[in-house]
Amino acid sequence: MKLEKLTPNLMVEDVQQTINYYHGVLAFEKIDTVPENGEDLVWARMKKGEVEIMFQEEDSLKSDIPEIRHEKIGGGTTLFIQMTGIQEYYDYLYSSADVVVQMKETFYGMKEFTIRDINGYYLTFAEPI
């Protein structure tokens, strides 16, 4: 057995609004949506570089996985994204994203910063020093 890929599926209130944020602010591209016609979206997959994230409308996801019916959107979830070109991306995002942890160097050899997206998820972007 071999695990090959991890793609988070994040619960969101409004899929289209999330697409607009991830495309307009974070420069991700939209790959797929359900339905495909783009109206009343319940799911989307977006990508930047090799990183993919899926977004699913709250009622739809809670219907698929009833066990999460009491969970809240965001819920303190953090995503750690390793990248190259972090200073350029930080400069790009600084005035348009909610940067909650400024750029810093860590004891484990990374240069990183953290943003909070419009759904309350935290994305830490990191590059080895």
Phi and psi in degrees as a GROMACS rama.xvg file:
@    title "Ramachandran Plot"
@    xaxis  label "Phi"
@    yaxis  label "Psi"
@TYPE xy
-145.428  123.404  LYS-2
-77.6348  136.47  LEU-3
-117.858  -25.7675  GLU-4
-161.143  146.153  LYS-5
-122.633  122.395  LEU-6
-127.402  106.319  THR-7
-63.3783  144.534  PRO-8
-116.879  102.286  ASN-9
-95.8581  134.704  LEU-10
-76.806  129.081  MET-11
-134.047  158.449  VAL-12
-77.3893  -42.0028  GLU-13
-135.86  109.078  ASP-14
-64.1346  -44.7072  VAL-15
-63.4598  -42.5625  GLN-16
-61.8838  -38.4704  GLN-17
-66.9394  -41.6628  THR-18
-58.4611  -46.5966  ILE-19
-59.1888  -42.0791  ASN-20
-67.2343  -51.1564  TYR-21
-65.3608  -32.6319  TYR-22
-78.5073  -53.0643  HIS-23
-70.5659  -37.5661  GLY-24
-97.1074  -47.5643  VAL-25
-95.8071  -5.54969  LEU-26
66.0709  32.9406  ALA-27
-82.1674  157.485  PHE-28
-109.322  145.097  GLU-29
-78.3123  131.023  LYS-30
-104.092  -52.2223  ILE-31
-141.549  155.29  ASP-32
-141.498  158.07  THR-33
-130.142  123.924  VAL-34
-70.9978  163.922  PRO-35
-67.6095  -24.6471  GLU-36
-74.1314  -7.59355  ASN-37
84.1606  6.05298  GLY-38
-105.303  138.067  GLU-39
49.1088  56.2918  ASP-40
-64.529  139.387  LEU-41
-114.493  -12.3854  VAL-42
-158.427  146.996  TRP-43
-150.825  153.321  ALA-44
-124.353  132.355  ARG-45
-128.491  160.213  MET-46
-147.096  144.099  LYS-47
-140.963  119.748  LYS-48
62.3851  -127.802  GLY-49
-97.5318  3.54154  GLU-50
-93.1537  125.35  VAL-51
-117.999  141.328  GLU-52
-134.731  136.837  ILE-53
-105.34  150.05  MET-54
-129.724  129.695  PHE-55
-128.265  135.943  GLN-56
-59.8328  141.038  GLU-57
-52.652  -53.5662  GLU-58
-62.518  -38.1189  ASP-59
-64.0746  -45.9222  SER-60
-67.9728  -39.6938  LEU-61
-67.8992  -26.7202  LYS-62
-72.2299  -39.6519  SER-63
-68.7341  -38.0124  ASP-64
-129.442  81.6327  ILE-65
-55.5667  -24.6799  PRO-66
-61.1995  -23.2324  GLU-67
-95.358  14.1075  ILE-68
-57.4437  -23.3396  ARG-69
-99.3418  -1.30737  HIS-70
-76.4425  150.891  GLU-71
-102.237  151.597  LYS-72
-61.5175  137.965  ILE-73
88.4783  -73.0744  GLY-74
51.7561  28.7621  GLY-75
76.9743  10.8975  GLY-76
-69.2685  133.759  THR-77
-122.349  144.633  THR-78
-119.674  132.958  LEU-79
-107.027  117.721  PHE-80
-119.951  112.083  ILE-81
-83.1798  140.735  GLN-82
-151.153  176.34  MET-83
-119.366  158.319  THR-84
74.7692  35.0684  GLY-85
-64.163  -38.497  ILE-86
-62.6037  -42.7177  GLN-87
-62.7483  -42.9033  GLU-88
-68.1352  -40.0209  TYR-89
-59.7445  -48.2879  TYR-90
-60.4701  -38.9059  ASP-91
-64.9296  -41.8399  TYR-92
-86.1063  -19.8593  LEU-93
-51.7666  -42.7051  TYR-94
-92.1444  -9.99916  SER-95
-114.585  -18.5395  SER-96
-108.256  162.127  ALA-97
-85.796  86.5716  ASP-98
-76.9453  114.629  VAL-99
-101.248  -19.4165  VAL-100
-132.547  117.634  VAL-101
-66.1464  163.785  GLN-102
-55.023  133.342  MET-103
-151.579  163.05  LYS-104
-103.278  138.22  GLU-105
-105.489  164.3  THR-106
-67.2244  -19.222  PHE-107
-96.9909  18.5459  TYR-108
82.4838  26.3252  GLY-109
-118.975  150.436  MET-110
-105.133  124.92  LYS-111
-151.633  162.284  GLU-112
-148.57  162.292  PHE-113
-129.367  138.116  THR-114
-117.864  160.808  ILE-115
-111.946  127.1  ARG-116
-84.0554  -178.096  ASP-117
-70.3658  -12.2751  ILE-118
-101.643  -0.28882  ASN-119
91.2836  11.0968  GLY-120
-85.7063  147.352  TYR-121
-106.838  128.069  TYR-122
-116.372  118.402  LEU-123
-100.473  124.423  THR-124
-103.53  131.329  PHE-125
-140.904  146.568  ALA-126
-136.083  133.687  GLU-127
-59.3039  139.455  PRO-128
